[in-house]
Amino acid sequence: MRRRRRRAAMPAARPPRAAPGWRGRATRAEIDLDALTGNVAALRAVLPPQAALMAVVKANAYGHGAVTIAREALAAGAARLAVATVGEGRALRAAGIAAPVLVLGAIDPTEAAEAIRQQLELTVGTEELLEAVADAACRAEAEQPVAIHVKVDTGLHRYGAKPALALALARRAAANPLLRLAGISSHFATADEPDVSFAAEQAIVLAACAEALRAEGITPETVHAGNSAGSLRRLFTGATVIRPGIALYGIPPSDAVPLPPGVRPVMTVRSRIERVFDLKPGDTVGYGRTYRCERTERALLVPIGYADGYARALSNRGWVGFAGQRAEIIGRVSMDQCVVRAPESVAARVGDEITVFGGAPEEAAPSARGLADLLGTIPYEVLTGVAIRVPRVYVRHGEIVAAEDLNGLTS
Ligand SMILES: *Cc1c(COP(=O)(O)O)cnc(C)c1O
């Protein structure tokens, strides 16, 4: 609030600019490492101090670039990492990251040997997978027991074992010297909704499972259930690990779950104008001629398209920020490019900066959330949808400190 009032009092302040000096493909995702570091600190400040922070970096850290984000999150105070697949875990290990890495979902039994080689912690919710992992552990003659997190299906009805089976799996993991019961876990169905009564029921089931094991003398090393929403709302008070994803990236899980003060978005997608041209009444723009000019207007070509993750559904609906104003998309978004209408009375030149989404409010671009609303989806899909051909440009204290070419196609 204070910032907003100060801004309003200083209308002449120059809008924040893109990090200077980016040389490379015009369309890029700028990743604000100060924001990430601040978000980790701000989340830890409001979360139970005894709970270790497991930074969820699946899906390339929600599109931000897994390796850099993992390193930064660990440096900022995260103790653990989580991914969705064995391949994602391998990429972290290949970069020299030694922190505990949990694979959150089921793996295929044929991946067990590789997962063990990479020293990944595994989530197990079926007998078949527990057996496959135990067999692979036996064959691997690994030096340390393989860390198993037994996943309890407490009502999400996705991956996990019903409580009775989960207890049996936990007993077997605890009794097998090749395995380690590193955790029992669950996942909420409604953590980000206004009504959390079902989540409360789920938490009771998980707590009862942990208690039943303890009564048998089996103590899982960790118990965890909370994603960003569940952790921020403290839906499971017995948590010794929390698993935030979206909040780390500065996006609220939903309207029902505000973020703590100081948390801000990490990613801004920017581009530059490639061509400036005039349209006259009757001219049409793009494939299918879906936009027809009614008066003379100036058009700007932006080199971003649906293959960059900029959805074609934004055709004639979306907008970008240019010179502090909205520039609306005219015609269809094509694979690699789209055209926007220049705001009136703004001079536009080739090479001028465009904010596609994110950035400061003064940049007038939609937020990830705003773009998601336009598309009828959630910001998770907008962030993870930014294609790997878009370079990730890492910025600290306003300076570019690294650029990551995620698949070698960006330059
Ligand atoms: C993705 C995921 C998370 C993180 O969820 P956010 O809503 O992004 O915080 C936590 N736990 C599990 C099991 C997940 O799959």
The ligand as an SDF file (V2000), in Angstrom:
LIG
                    3D

 15 15  0  0  0  0  0  0  0  0999 V2000
    3.2880  -29.1090   -7.5510 C   0  0  0  0  0  0  0  0  0  0  0  0
    3.1640  -29.6400   -6.1870 C   0  0  0  0  0  0  0  0  0  0  0  0
    3.3580  -28.8200   -5.0730 C   0  0  0  0  0  0  0  0  0  0  0  0
    3.5330  -27.3140   -5.1930 C   0  0  0  0  0  0  0  0  0  0  0  0
    2.2600  -26.7460   -5.4040 O   0  0  0  0  0  0  0  0  0  0  0  0
    2.0370  -25.1560   -5.4600 P   0  0  0  0  0  0  0  0  0  0  0  0
    0.5690  -25.0010   -5.5160 O   0  0  0  0  0  0  0  0  0  0  0  0
    2.7240  -24.6810   -6.6750 O   0  0  0  0  0  0  0  0  0  0  0  0
    2.6430  -24.5910   -4.2350 O   0  0  0  0  0  0  0  0  0  0  0  0
    3.3680  -29.4030   -3.8240 C   0  0  0  0  0  0  0  0  0  0  0  0
    3.1580  -30.7290   -3.6790 N   0  0  0  0  0  0  0  0  0  0  0  0
    2.9290  -31.5510   -4.7190 C   0  0  0  0  0  0  0  0  0  0  0  0
    2.6850  -33.0050   -4.5000 C   0  0  0  0  0  0  0  0  0  0  0  0
    2.9030  -31.0390   -6.0020 C   0  0  0  0  0  0  0  0  0  0  0  0
    2.6680  -31.8470   -7.0440 O   0  0  0  0  0  0  0  0  0  0  0  0
  1  2  1  0
  2  3  1  0
  2 14  2  0
  3  4  1  0
  3 10  2  0
  4  5  1  0
  5  6  1  0
  6  7  2  0
  6  8  1  0
  6  9  1  0
 10 11  1  0
 11 12  2  0
 12 13  1  0
 12 14  1  0
 14 15  1  0
M  END
$$$$
